[in-house]
Amino acid sequence: MIGTDRYITLKRYVLGGCLDSGCFDVRERQIPRPKDGQVLLKALALSADPYMRSRMTGQDNFFLPQYQLGAPIESLGVARVVESRDPNYKEGDLVQGLVEWADYSVWNGRGKLDGGGVLLPLPSGITKISHALGVYGLNGLTALFGILHVARPKPGETLVLSGAAGGVGTIAGQIARIMGARVVGLAGSATKCALLVNQLGFAQALDYRSPTFQNDLETSVPNGADIYFDNVGGQLSQIVMWQMRRQARIIECGQISTYEDPSGGWQVDIRPIHAKGLRWESFTTAHFQELIPGAIAQLKVWVAAGKLSVLETEYHGLESAPRAIIGIMSGGNIGKTVVNLTADAA
């Protein structure tokens, strides 16, 4: 295959402050050719996730490796095999894994584009390709493992959830509700709060930007929260921790509000943890790899039964990918953020 390929690259690192469109560039190259043992992929849908921002700081000591300036950005994605020189894949196969932010990219047979990772067949029974990246992908798995295997809410317990209108939060809150918990979601607008209650069945939702937020939270959890599922960190989480009952538990899932701090974020004032004897636990989906097939099956059951609603914020076209990650950092998304590159992803 001969032709021109487009890709998105990071032009400069940003440590402290916000990403903007000037941080990214759309460049061209010749469509890469697969060698023996490799596969040429055409991207259909790309995932935009908060963790990607932490790979754009230039900090060598961050917990994830930094993107290489000038090279294609990569994220989880869904792609179609257009040329295969690997006997395990054939032309037309739909696969998911780490995909470059490009129209075409080469998977080299060792597990990822240029090493590491996994290239897997798309799960069966998915009616919309982007759902493989959201409810049946990293977001859904993070939510399920975080709620069922880490938080483990009991019927009647109150679970406070930050980032409640995001890709993980919308699913985690619904799973906690299915488990019988009273879910109080925290989101950044009255519109998002109304959606959480009216469409997703949360017991309550509070606007953390409201000038009365602290009083609203005290009223909502007068006896203190039993569980805090934290997706945002920062000052909001410090406020919540002071409103928890003694020996309640904190499930740390993400720290998105701190990713643009000059220090790189992730700093926590442990005074409320100490004063209230709170239990703090963190996790990633990597801790539950052997449970992934069963988790996807369970998520499918809930979606089919109408117990779990799937929300997405969709961008269209490769050139919109930078706006997708910028939108996440500014709170412009509801549910999973996905970039659809072709009509096949709809």
NORRABEL-V900694 format. One record per residue. N is the residue number from 1. RES is the residue in one letter. SS is DSSP state (~ for helix, > for strand, _ for the rest). OMEGA is omega as a letter, one per 40 degrees, with the letter a starting at -180 (999 if undefined). Layout:
n: <N	N>
res: <RES	RES>
ss: <SS	SS>
omega: <OMEGA	OMEGA>
This chain:
n: <1	2	3	4	5	6	7	8	9	10	11	12	13	14	15	16	17	18	19	20	21	22	23	24	25	26	27	28	29	30	31	32	33	34	35	36	37	38	39	40	41	42	43	44	45	46	47	48	49	50	51	52	53	54	55	56	57	58	59	60	61	62	63	64	65	66	67	68	69	70	71	72	73	74	75	76	77	78	79	80	81	82	83	84	85	86	87	88	89	90	91	92	93	94	95	96	97	98	99	100	101	102	103	104	105	106	107	108	109	110	111	112	113	114	115	116	117	118	119	120	121	122	123	124	125	126	127	128	129	130	131	132	133	134	135	136	137	138	139	140	141	142	143	144	145	146	147	148	149	150	151	152	153	154	155	156	157	158	159	160	161	162	163	164	165	166	167	168	169	170	171	172	173	174	175	176	177	178	179	180	181	182	183	184	185	186	187	188	189	190	191	192	193	194	195	196	197	198	199	200	201	202	203	204	205	206	207	208	209	210	211	212	213	214	215	216	217	218	219	220	221	222	223	224	225	226	227	228	229	230	231	232	233	234	235	236	237	238	239	240	241	242	243	244	245	246	247	248	249	250	251	252	253	254	255	256	257	258	259	260	261	262	263	264	265	266	267	268	269	270	271	272	273	274	275	276	277	278	279	280	281	282	283	284	285	286	287	288	289	290	291	292	293	294	295	296	297	298	299	300	301	302	303	304	305	306	307	308	309	310	311	312	313	314	315	316	317	318	319	320	321	322	323	324	325	326	327	328	329	330	331	332	333	334	335	336	337	338	339	340	341	342	343	344	345	346>
res: <M	I	G	T	D	R	Y	I	T	L	K	R	Y	V	L	G	G	C	L	D	S	G	C	F	D	V	R	E	R	Q	I	P	R	P	K	D	G	Q	V	L	L	K	A	L	A	L	S	A	D	P	Y	M	R	S	R	M	T	G	Q	D	N	F	F	L	P	Q	Y	Q	L	G	A	P	I	E	S	L	G	V	A	R	V	V	E	S	R	D	P	N	Y	K	E	G	D	L	V	Q	G	L	V	E	W	A	D	Y	S	V	W	N	G	R	G	K	L	D	G	G	G	V	L	L	P	L	P	S	G	I	T	K	I	S	H	A	L	G	V	Y	G	L	N	G	L	T	A	L	F	G	I	L	H	V	A	R	P	K	P	G	E	T	L	V	L	S	G	A	A	G	G	V	G	T	I	A	G	Q	I	A	R	I	M	G	A	R	V	V	G	L	A	G	S	A	T	K	C	A	L	L	V	N	Q	L	G	F	A	Q	A	L	D	Y	R	S	P	T	F	Q	N	D	L	E	T	S	V	P	N	G	A	D	I	Y	F	D	N	V	G	G	Q	L	S	Q	I	V	M	W	Q	M	R	R	Q	A	R	I	I	E	C	G	Q	I	S	T	Y	E	D	P	S	G	G	W	Q	V	D	I	R	P	I	H	A	K	G	L	R	W	E	S	F	T	T	A	H	F	Q	E	L	I	P	G	A	I	A	Q	L	K	V	W	V	A	A	G	K	L	S	V	L	E	T	E	Y	H	G	L	E	S	A	P	R	A	I	I	G	I	M	S	G	G	N	I	G	K	T	V	V	N	L	T	A	D	A	A>
ss: <_	_	_	>	>	>	>	>	>	>	_	_	_	_	_	_	_	_	_	_	~	~	~	>	>	>	>	>	>	>	_	_	_	_	_	_	_	_	>	>	>	>	>	>	>	>	>	>	_	~	~	~	~	~	~	_	_	_	_	_	_	_	_	_	_	_	_	_	_	_	_	>	_	>	>	>	>	>	>	>	>	>	>	>	_	_	_	_	_	_	_	_	_	>	>	>	>	>	>	>	_	>	_	>	>	>	>	_	_	_	_	_	_	_	_	_	_	_	_	>	>	_	_	_	_	_	_	_	~	~	~	~	_	_	_	_	_	~	~	~	~	~	~	~	~	~	~	~	~	~	~	_	_	_	_	_	_	>	>	>	>	_	_	_	_	>	_	_	~	~	~	~	~	~	~	~	~	~	_	_	_	>	>	>	>	>	>	_	_	~	~	~	~	~	~	~	~	~	_	_	_	_	_	>	>	>	>	_	_	_	_	_	~	~	~	~	~	~	~	~	_	_	_	_	>	>	>	>	>	>	_	_	_	~	~	~	~	~	~	~	~	~	_	>	>	>	>	>	>	>	>	>	_	_	_	~	~	~	_	_	_	_	_	_	_	_	_	_	_	_	~	~	~	~	~	~	_	_	>	>	>	>	_	_	~	~	~	~	~	~	~	~	~	~	~	~	~	~	~	~	~	~	~	~	_	_	_	_	_	_	_	>	>	>	>	>	_	~	~	~	~	~	~	~	~	~	~	~	~	_	_	_	_	_	>	>	>	>	>	>	_	_	~	~	~	_>
omega: <a	i	a	i	i	i	i	i	i	a	a	i	i	i	a	a	a	i	i	a	i	i	a	i	i	a	a	i	i	i	a	i	i	i	i	a	a	a	i	a	i	a	i	a	a	i	i	a	a	a	a	i	a	i	a	a	a	a	a	a	i	a	i	i	a	i	i	i	i	i	i	i	i	i	i	a	i	a	i	i	i	i	a	i	i	a	a	a	i	i	i	i	i	a	i	a	i	a	i	i	a	i	a	i	a	i	a	i	i	i	a	i	a	i	i	i	a	i	a	i	i	i	a	i	i	a	i	a	a	i	i	i	a	a	i	a	a	a	a	i	i	a	a	a	a	a	a	a	a	a	i	a	i	i	i	i	i	i	i	a	i	a	a	a	a	a	i	a	a	a	a	i	i	i	i	i	i	a	i	i	i	a	i	a	i	a	a	i	i	i	i	a	i	i	a	a	a	a	a	i	i	i	i	i	a	i	a	i	a	i	i	a	a	i	i	i	i	i	a	a	a	i	a	i	i	a	i	i	a	i	a	a	i	a	i	a	i	i	a	a	i	a	a	i	i	i	i	a	i	i	a	a	a	a	a	a	a	a	i	i	i	a	a	i	i	i	a	i	a	a	i	i	a	a	a	i	a	i	a	i	i	a	i	i	i	i	a	a	a	a	a	a	i	i	i	i	a	i	i	i	a	i	a	a	a	i	a	i	a	i	i	i	a	i	a	i	a	a	i	a	i	i	i	a	i	i	i	a	i	i	a	a	i	a	a	i	a	i	i	a	i	i	i	a	a	999>
